[in-house]
Amino acid sequence: MGFYKPGANHTTDPKMVRLHKIIWSLIFAGLLTVILGIFVGKADDALGWVMVVAGGLMTAIGAVLIYVRSTMTSEP
């Protein structure tokens, strides 16, 4: 875990670490849901679209949180 290694040029602020974990969890889970929605859509069109839209929203929220994190300042 690079976040907790001293001298690794990463913040050890718990809020920033938690936000970083949430961001990447949203992005990867959203992309996985989009892919699964595409495959499920071949069997059930309505459920597939719901999954694709939900996954897209999760990915978009993660991308917006990346911008929010870039504007935050971490105190040393």
C-alpha positions as CSV (number, residue, x, y, z in Angstrom):
1,M,0.0,0.0,0.0
2,G,1.9,3.0,-1.3
3,F,-0.3,5.4,0.7
4,Y,1.1,4.4,4.0
5,K,4.8,4.1,3.1
6,P,6.8,6.9,4.5
7,G,8.5,9.0,1.9
8,A,6.5,7.6,-1.0
9,N,5.3,11.1,-1.9
10,H,1.7,10.1,-1.1
11,T,-0.6,11.7,1.3
12,T,-1.3,9.9,4.5
13,D,-4.4,12.0,5.3
14,P,-7.1,9.5,6.0
15,K,-9.8,11.6,4.2
16,M,-7.7,11.7,1.0
17,V,-6.9,8.0,1.2
18,R,-10.6,7.2,1.7
19,L,-11.6,9.4,-1.2
20,H,-9.0,7.8,-3.4
21,K,-10.4,4.4,-2.6
22,I,-14.0,5.5,-3.3
23,I,-13.0,7.0,-6.6
24,W,-11.3,4.0,-8.0
25,S,-13.9,1.6,-6.6
26,L,-16.7,3.6,-8.4
27,I,-14.7,3.8,-11.6
28,F,-13.9,0.1,-11.8
29,A,-17.2,-1.1,-10.5
30,G,-19.0,1.2,-13.0
31,L,-17.0,-0.1,-15.9
32,L,-17.6,-3.7,-14.9
33,T,-21.3,-3.0,-14.6
34,V,-21.3,-1.5,-18.1
35,I,-19.7,-4.5,-19.6
36,L,-22.0,-6.9,-17.7
37,G,-25.0,-4.8,-18.9
38,I,-23.9,-5.2,-22.5
39,F,-23.8,-8.9,-22.2
40,V,-27.0,-9.1,-20.1
41,G,-28.7,-6.9,-22.7
42,K,-28.6,-9.7,-25.2
43,A,-30.9,-11.8,-23.0
44,D,-33.0,-9.1,-21.3
45,D,-32.9,-5.7,-23.1
46,A,-34.5,-3.7,-20.2
47,L,-32.2,-5.0,-17.5
48,G,-29.2,-4.6,-19.8
49,W,-29.9,-0.9,-20.3
50,V,-30.5,-0.4,-16.6
51,M,-27.1,-1.9,-15.9
52,V,-25.4,0.1,-18.6
53,V,-26.9,3.4,-17.4
54,A,-26.1,2.6,-13.7
55,G,-22.5,1.7,-14.6
56,G,-22.1,4.8,-16.7
57,L,-23.4,6.9,-13.8
58,M,-21.0,5.3,-11.4
59,T,-18.1,5.8,-13.7
60,A,-19.1,9.5,-14.3
61,I,-19.3,10.1,-10.5
62,G,-15.9,8.6,-10.1
63,A,-14.5,10.9,-12.8
64,V,-16.1,14.0,-11.2
65,L,-14.6,12.9,-7.9
66,I,-11.1,12.8,-9.5
67,Y,-11.6,16.5,-10.4
68,V,-12.8,17.3,-6.9
69,R,-9.8,15.5,-5.4
70,S,-7.5,17.5,-7.7
71,T,-8.8,20.8,-6.3
72,M,-8.4,19.7,-2.7
73,T,-5.3,20.7,-0.8
74,S,-3.8,18.2,1.6
75,E,-2.2,19.7,4.7
76,P,1.3,18.3,5.6
